[in-house]
Amino acid sequence: MKKLENLEISNSFVKLGADFLQEKLPEPVSSPYLIDSNPAAIKLIGLDIAEVKKNEFLEYFSGNRLLPNSRPLAMAYSGHQFGSYNPRLGDGRGLLLGEIKDQYNNTLDIHLKGCGPTRFSRGFDGRATLRASIREYLGGEAVHGLGIPTTRSLAVIGTGELVHRETPEPGAILVRLSDSHIRFGSFQLLHFTKKSNKVTELLNYIIKRHYPTIQNESDKVQLLLRHVVKRTAKLIALWQANGFIHGVMNTDNMTITGTTFDYGPFGFMDRFNPNFTPNHSDPNGRYTYGKQPEIGYWNLSKFGETLGHLVDSQLIAEELANYQKIYNDDYRALMGKKLGLDIHDAEFKELVNNLFQLLYTSQVDCCLFFRHLSKLPNNFPETFRKNFKDPQTLDSWISMYIRLIEREDPDLNVRKEKMDMINPKFILRNYLLKNATDKAMKEADFSEVERLRILLEDPYSDRPELFTQYGINPEHYSAETPASSIEMQLSCSA
């Protein structure tokens, strides 16, 4: 394991030049302090966990000192926000420090979010609130724990300074890791400013770094689009199967590697409602849960437009047309795993359709419902059954479900074990997240942040010794959301 000063940082993106970025040093902060660090992510980049306890860790990752060989920069991009093109975006409060190899020899970006203004800040202070930083920190770990590609974070570091939003709030810096920070909007900026040669330059950079196996192919740009379409479709299938709602699927929040990126007003489904978005700033419901698959396609089409000078429009259309099938196939397979069924025929399709109609009309907790399914055919909890408005419809659905289980003749114990490893017991409910951020902001108590991080490392299992050590009551954290907190919404600035 490495010391801080021995981390091997490089920055290949800086070589692209001024059309793509602004080189900028972080703004120092007065009194950095550790809110929480992520041992799993620290281990991932080969850093000795003991380094976190050093003051140098705070100095390097608050922006007060530069890591060796780091060349911080703010990335330039534009994008469609809520369907309308905005040419004036870019990293207004974040800086890419550079790249590092992880323990699997993958290249990861290290990025500071909330480290002061850049030329893209549009008059804002370039800082981040403690509340928003904790939300992104825990959001990334929750999604990672579910096996969904995502950014992660090394730590959240308090700045010792106030950030002025609706009211003054404590400030913080998020130390983010990602396989890439290049977005669909990175291409859109160059495309709409008619810099087609720069689009080509960025494409070559991406292919060399992220898709090196295609860099010598004559149709490499088309192949790149194919990869991006596939990864995006698979990502959104995972979101839908896990009840994750991103909340702000703007093109500047979609990466070319198919990674869950930028956690603002996100949420997980409590009671099933396809028309729900956790984003209070989306009154027209553009980014509701039910619309995420079509928005994924829409965003890909905007990315495809930027490639028109290199790939025939008909070929672009053909690649985009693959999205729906990839999404459908992956989503069907994921639902099969969640239901413990391997045969995905017309009866299976009917079962799934009836299931979501049942959940929508009955308004029961989705996470608990799927978790209880592994107990069938014999032990479906009567107390949970009573939550259904129409128990007879539930019984009818269960009868069909049991019949489909029995036709596959599975070992019920094996089936339960497999289902319990894909249907989580714990999810990051927004009310739990609010409790953690409230304690952090009002009491400078970060223990709940730590508990949630530990809990979400493995959202499928009870770990009695660890739970006792950190005071984690599994029944509390696995309980359904209180009625007063159902469909909690936040603004984009939260």
N, C-alpha and C positions, 0 to 999 in steps of 0.2 A: 504494500500500500504506500501511496506517495504522500509527501509533504506538500503543502500549498505551493511553495516556491518551485516545486519540481513538476507541477502540472504542465503538460506539454500543450500549450495553447498555440493555435495558428489562426489565420483569418484569410481564407481564400476569397471571400466575397468582396473584400476591400479592393481587390485588384481590378474589379469591373469598372470602377471610376465614378465620377461625379454624377452621371445620369442615373445612377442606381442608389446613391447614398450621400450622407453627410458624415464625415469623420467628426466626432464630437466626444469630449471628455465628460464623464458623469459629474454632476454638481455635488460637491461634498455635503455631508449632513453633519449635524452638530453632535448627536449622542447616539450612535447606533447600538442596538441591543437585540439579542436573539429572541424571537417569538417562538419559533419551532424550527427544527432541522429534520431532514428526512434521511434516516440511516440507509434505507434501501437505495435511494438515488445517489447518496454519497458513495456508497460501495460501488454503484454502477460505473462511476467515473474513476474508480481506483484510488479515491482519496481516503487517507487514514481517518477514521472516525474521531480520533483524539484531536485532530486539527480543528474541529468545530469549537472546541473549548478555548481556543486561542483568540486573543484580540485581533490577530491578523485576519482571521476568518471574517470577522465583522468589517474590518477595514477594506478588505478586497471586495467583498460582496455587497457592501453599501455604496461602493463607488469612491470611497475616500482614498484608496490606493489602487494602482493598476497591477493586475497579474502580469508576470513576465511574458513578453511577446504579444500581449493583448493590444489590439487596435480598435477601440470602441467606435461603433458607427450606428447611425440611424438609417433605416432602410426607407427608400422611396417607393410608394405605391399609391394607387387610387382604388376605386371600386364602386360597385353598386350597393347602396345602402337602402334597404327596404324597397328595392326595385328601381331606385333612381340613381343615376351615375353622379358620383361626387369626385371631382378631379383633385380635391385638396385634402388628401389624407397623408399617409406616411407615419413613421414612428414618432409620435409626438411626446411620448414619455418613456420610451424604451430604447435601450442600446444593446446591440449585439457585441459582446466582448470578443467572441471568437469561437473556434471549434476545438473539440477534444475527442479523442478516441475513448470509447467505453470498454468495459471488460470483454465484450464480444467483438471488439475491433470495428464497431460501427462508429461513424462520425456523428457527434451531437453538437448542436449550438448551445453556447451558454449566453444567456441574455438577462439583463437587468431591467425590470419593469418598475417605473416610478422613480427614475434617477435624474430627473430634471428636464428642462425644456430643450427642444431642438428647433431647427428651422421649420419643422412640420407641426409645431405645437398649436398654431393658429391662435396665439394669444393666451393659451392656458399655461398652467404652472409646471406641467410635466411631471407632476407627482401622483402617487397612488395612495388611496386610503388603506388603513389597516384592515377595514372590513372587506374591501374588494380583494385585497391581496390574500387574505385567509380563504375567501370563497374560491379563488382560483387554485390556490394551493391544495385545498381539500377536494375540490372538484376533480382535479387531475388525478389524484390518488384514488378517488372513488371509481372513476372511469377505468383507470389502469387495473384496479382490482377485479373488474368485471371482464378483463381481457380485451378491451377496446383500445385501439391505437390512440395515443394522446400525448400531449406535452406533459411533463412532470416538473417538479421543483426541488431544488436542493434545500431551500430554506425560505422562511419569511423573516425579514429583518426590520425592526422598528427604526424609525429615523430620529426619534426624539423631538420631532417638530409637528406642528399642526398643519393640516391641509384644509383649505376652506372650500366646502361644497355648499349644500343648503345650510349646513351648520359646520363649525370647525370640528374636524375629526383627527385622531392620531394618524400620522403618515407611516408608510411602510414601503419596503422594496421587496419584490418577488424575484428570486433567483431561478429563472426558468430554464429547463432543458427541452430541446426539441430536435427531431431529426432534420427539420428544416423550418425556416421562417419565411420562405418564399411562398407567396399567395397567388391566387388567380389575379388579384388586383395588381401584383407586381408587373404582370404582362399587360394589363389594361392601361396602366399609366403610359407605358412606352407605345402601345398601339394607338391610343387616342392622341398622343402628341406626335404621331406620324414618324416614329423612330424605328422603322421596321428592322433596320440593321441591328439595333440594340435588342429587339425581341429575339432575333436570331442568336445574338451573343449570350443572352440569358438562357435560352434553350440549350445551347452547347454547354454552358456551365452546369445546368441541372442534369443533363444527360451524363456528363462526366462524373458528377458527384453522386447522383442518386440512381442512375440507370446505366451503369458503365457497360453492361453486356450488349447494349444496342448502339454504342457510339460509332461503330464502323459500318452500320447498316445504311443502305441508300435511302430507306424510308424511315429513318430514325425519328423524325418529328411525328409522323403518323403513329409509330410504335409508342412514343412517349404519351401521346394523347390516349392511346389504348390503355396504357398502364394507369394513367390518372383517372380515366373513366372507371376502370375496374376497382381501383382502390377506394374511390369515392362511393361507388355503389355498395361495396362491402362494408364500408364504415357506416353508412346510413342504415343498412340492414341491421347492423349491431345496435345502433341507437334505438331503432324501432323495437327490436326484440327485447331490449332491456328497459324500455320505457323512459329513455333519456331524451330530454328536450333541450336543444342547444340555446334557443331563444334569439340568437342574432346571426342568422346564416347569410350575412353579407358576403360578397365575393372577396373582400379583404380578410375574411375570417376562414377562408377555405384554402388549405395548403395543397401543393402539388404532390404531396406524399400520402394524402388520405389520412391525415392525423387530426384528431379532435383538438381544436385550437381556439384560444381566447374565451375564457369562461367569464361571461358577464351575468346576465339574468337567466341562468340555466336552471334546470330542475329535473327531478324524477317524478314520474306519474304516481300520484296517490290513488285516487279513484279514477277509473278509466274514462277519459273524455278526450276524444280526438281533436276537439276544437280548443283545447287549452294551450296557452303559452304562458310561461313564467315571466314574460317581458311586459311590464306595464307600459312601456313606450311603443307597443305594437297594437294600437286599438283596432286595426283592421284585420288582425289575426294572420298576417302573412307568414309568420314563422310558428304556427301551431304544430303540435305533434303530428297531426294527420297530414300536414302539407310538406313535411320535411323531405320525403322522397322526391316529390315533384320539384321542390326548390333545389335539391341537389342536381337534378337534370338541368334546370334553368341556369344555375351557376356554371355548370360544365359547358353549356352552350355559349356563355359569355367568354369563357376561357378559349373555346374553340374558335371564336371569331378572331382572336388575336393571332391565329396561326394561318390565316387565309393567304398570306403572301408566300407560304411555303408548302401548303398542302391544298389540293383541289377541294372545293367546297363539298363535292359529292362524297369524297372520302371522309371528310370531317363528319358529315351527316351519318355515314355508315358506322363510324366509330361511336358516335353519340347514341345511335340506335341500339347499341349493345347494352346500354346502361340498364334498361328496364329488365331484361332477362337476367343479367347478373344479379341485380337487386332481388328480383323475385325468387331466383333459385337459392340465394343465400338466406333470405328471410324465411323461406319455406323450411330449409334445413335447420335453421335455428329454432323455429317454432316446433319442429319435430323433436329436437333435443329437449326443449323445455317441457314438452308433453310426454316425453319418453316413448315416442313412436317412430319407427323406421320406415313404415309404408306411407307414402305421401300421395295417395290417390284422390279420387273425387270425394270419397267419404271423409278423408282427412281434411280436405279443403272445406267441406261443409261443417265439420266439427269446429275448425278454427273460426270460420265466419260466425257461427252460432255462439261461440265462446265470447267474442268481443261484443256482440249484441247483448248477450247476457250480462257481461260486466258493465256495459254502458247503462243499461236500464236498471241494474241492481245497485250500482254505485258502491261497490265494495272495494276494499284495498287490493290493488293488483299484485303487489309483491307478496302479500300473505296468501292470496289465492293460489298463485303458482307454487309457492312453497308447500302448501297443504296438499297439492295434487299428488305428490309422491306417496302420500299415506293411503291413497285408494288402492284396492277397492274397499278396504274394511274400516279405515280409521279417520275418515274425513270429520273434522271437529264439529260437533253439534252446535257449539257456541258460535262458530263462524258461519255455519249454515243459517242460523237465525238472522244474520245480517242481510240476507237476500230478501228483496221485496216480494219475490215470487218463488218460493221454495220448490214448487212443482216444476217450473221451468228449469231450475237447477237440477232437480232429480232426473228430468228427461235428458238433459245434456250429459250428466254423469253416467246414465245408462248407456248412451251412445259411446262415451269415452271408454267405459269399462269393456264394452264389446270390442272396440278397436284394440285395446290392450290385450284382451284374451285371444284375438285372432293371431297375434304375433307370438303368443305363448312365451312371454319373457319370464325370466327369474325375477320375481317381485323384489327381492332384496337387492339384486344387482341394479334393477331399474330404479329403485329408490335412491341408491347411492349415486347413480349417474345424474338423476334429476336434481338431487340436492347440491350437485357440483356445478349446476348451470342456473338454478333458480336461487338467488341470494336470500339469505335470512336478513341481512342488513343492507340498507341503501342509505345514501346521503339525503335524508329528507330535509327539506328547506327549513323546517322548524328546528331541527337539531342543529343545523348550520347557523341559524339565527341565534340560538342559545350560546353557541361557541363564540360568535363574533360579539354578542352583547357583553359576555363576561370579559372578553379581551379588551373591548373599548372602555367599558365602564369601571372595571375592577382591576385591569392589567393582570387578569388571571387567564393564563394560556393553557391550563390543564385540560380543558375540554377540546381544544384544538389537538392536543397530543392524543387524547382518548379516541377521537374520531379518526385520526390518521392511523392509529394502531388497529382499530376495529375494521377499517376499510381495506387494509392490506389483504385480508382474507374475508370477504363478505359472506362466505358460505358456511363457515364453521364456528362452533364454540371452541374457545381455547381457555379452559378454566383457570390454569395457573397464571397465564398472562392477564386475563380479565381481572382476577383477584389482585394482582400486583398493581394494576392501574385503576382499580375501582370502577370497572366496567360491568354494569348490570345488563346482561344480554336481553332480558325480558323488556327492559326499558327501551333499549335501542332498536329492538325488533318490533315494537308495538306500532300499530297504525297511527297515522297522523291525527292529532286532535281535530275535531270538527272546525274549531275556530281558525285553524291554520291550513285547511284544505285549499289547494290552488293559490298558494301564496305567490304574489308577484313582486318584482323589483324593477327599477328603472335601469336603463343602460349605464347610468353613472354610479350604480350601486356597487 
